[in-house]
Amino acid sequence: MIAVFFIVGMLSPLTAKLMPELLSSFLPEGMTLTIAEPTALDAWIQFFKNTSQMGLILIVILFSGILGTELTRGTLINMLTKGLSRHAVILSKLPP
């Protein structure tokens, strides 16, 4: 999980720096694009916009196997039919 956040953190400044060059290379001849020079603040803002999205995706991927094994073994159905709420079952699977 730390490695994914590290990679996203390293890609944010690179993306902010290289994006004007990439966009200008794809523009047709004679068309100009004026973009402000990227700053450290732009990379910081881009990183924090990406962390919530990447963090949510990463958490879903990491914890999806927990309930998947319970479902294939049939133990998840037993807990839910005995009256436990779905929230209680999911929260019981989280590490302490």
C-alpha positions in Angstrom: 0.0 0.0 0.0 2.9 2.3 0.8 4.5 1.5 -2.5 1.4 2.5 -4.5 1.2 5.9 -2.6 4.9 6.4 -3.3 4.5 5.7 -7.0 1.5 8.1 -7.2 3.5 10.7 -5.2 6.4 10.5 -7.7 4.2 10.6 -10.8 2.3 13.7 -9.7 5.2 16.1 -10.2 6.3 14.4 -13.4 2.8 14.6 -14.8 2.5 18.3 -13.8 5.9 19.1 -15.5 5.4 17.0 -18.7 1.7 17.6 -19.4 2.2 20.9 -21.3 4.8 19.3 -23.5 2.6 16.3 -24.2 -0.4 18.4 -25.0 1.5 20.6 -27.4 2.9 17.6 -29.3 -0.6 16.4 -30.0 -2.0 19.7 -31.2 -2.4 20.2 -34.9 -0.1 22.6 -36.8 -0.7 26.3 -36.3 -2.7 25.8 -33.1 -1.2 27.2 -29.9 -1.9 26.2 -26.3 -1.1 28.5 -23.4 -0.8 26.8 -20.1 0.7 28.3 -16.9 4.1 27.0 -15.8 3.6 24.2 -13.3 4.6 24.8 -9.8 5.2 22.6 -6.7 1.8 23.6 -5.5 0.2 22.1 -8.7 2.0 18.7 -8.0 0.9 18.8 -4.4 -2.7 19.4 -5.3 -2.7 16.7 -8.0 -1.2 14.2 -5.5 -3.9 14.9 -2.9 -6.6 14.6 -5.5 -5.2 11.2 -6.6 -4.7 9.8 -3.1 -8.4 9.5 -2.2 -9.2 7.8 -5.5 -6.1 5.5 -5.4 -6.5 4.8 -1.7 -10.1 3.7 -2.1 -9.3 1.4 -5.1 -6.3 0.0 -3.3 -8.3 -0.8 -0.1 -11.0 -2.5 -2.2 -8.5 -4.7 -3.9 -6.6 -5.5 -0.7 -9.7 -6.5 1.3 -11.8 -8.1 -1.5 -10.2 -11.5 -0.9 -11.3 -11.6 2.7 -15.0 -11.8 2.0 -14.4 -13.8 -1.2 -13.0 -16.7 0.8 -15.8 -16.5 3.3 -18.4 -16.7 0.5 -16.7 -19.7 -1.3 -16.5 -21.6 2.0 -20.1 -20.8 2.8 -19.4 -19.3 6.2 -20.5 -15.8 5.2 -24.0 -17.0 4.5 -24.2 -18.7 7.9 -23.3 -15.4 9.7 -25.8 -13.3 7.7 -28.7 -15.8 8.1 -28.1 -15.9 11.9 -29.0 -12.3 12.2 -25.7 -10.4 12.0 -25.8 -7.2 10.1 -23.6 -6.8 7.1 -21.8 -3.9 8.8 -21.0 -6.1 11.8 -19.6 -8.9 9.5 -17.4 -6.6 7.5 -16.1 -4.7 10.5 -15.3 -8.1 12.2 -13.0 -8.9 9.3 -10.8 -5.8 9.7 -7.5 -6.3 11.4 -7.3 -5.0 15.0 
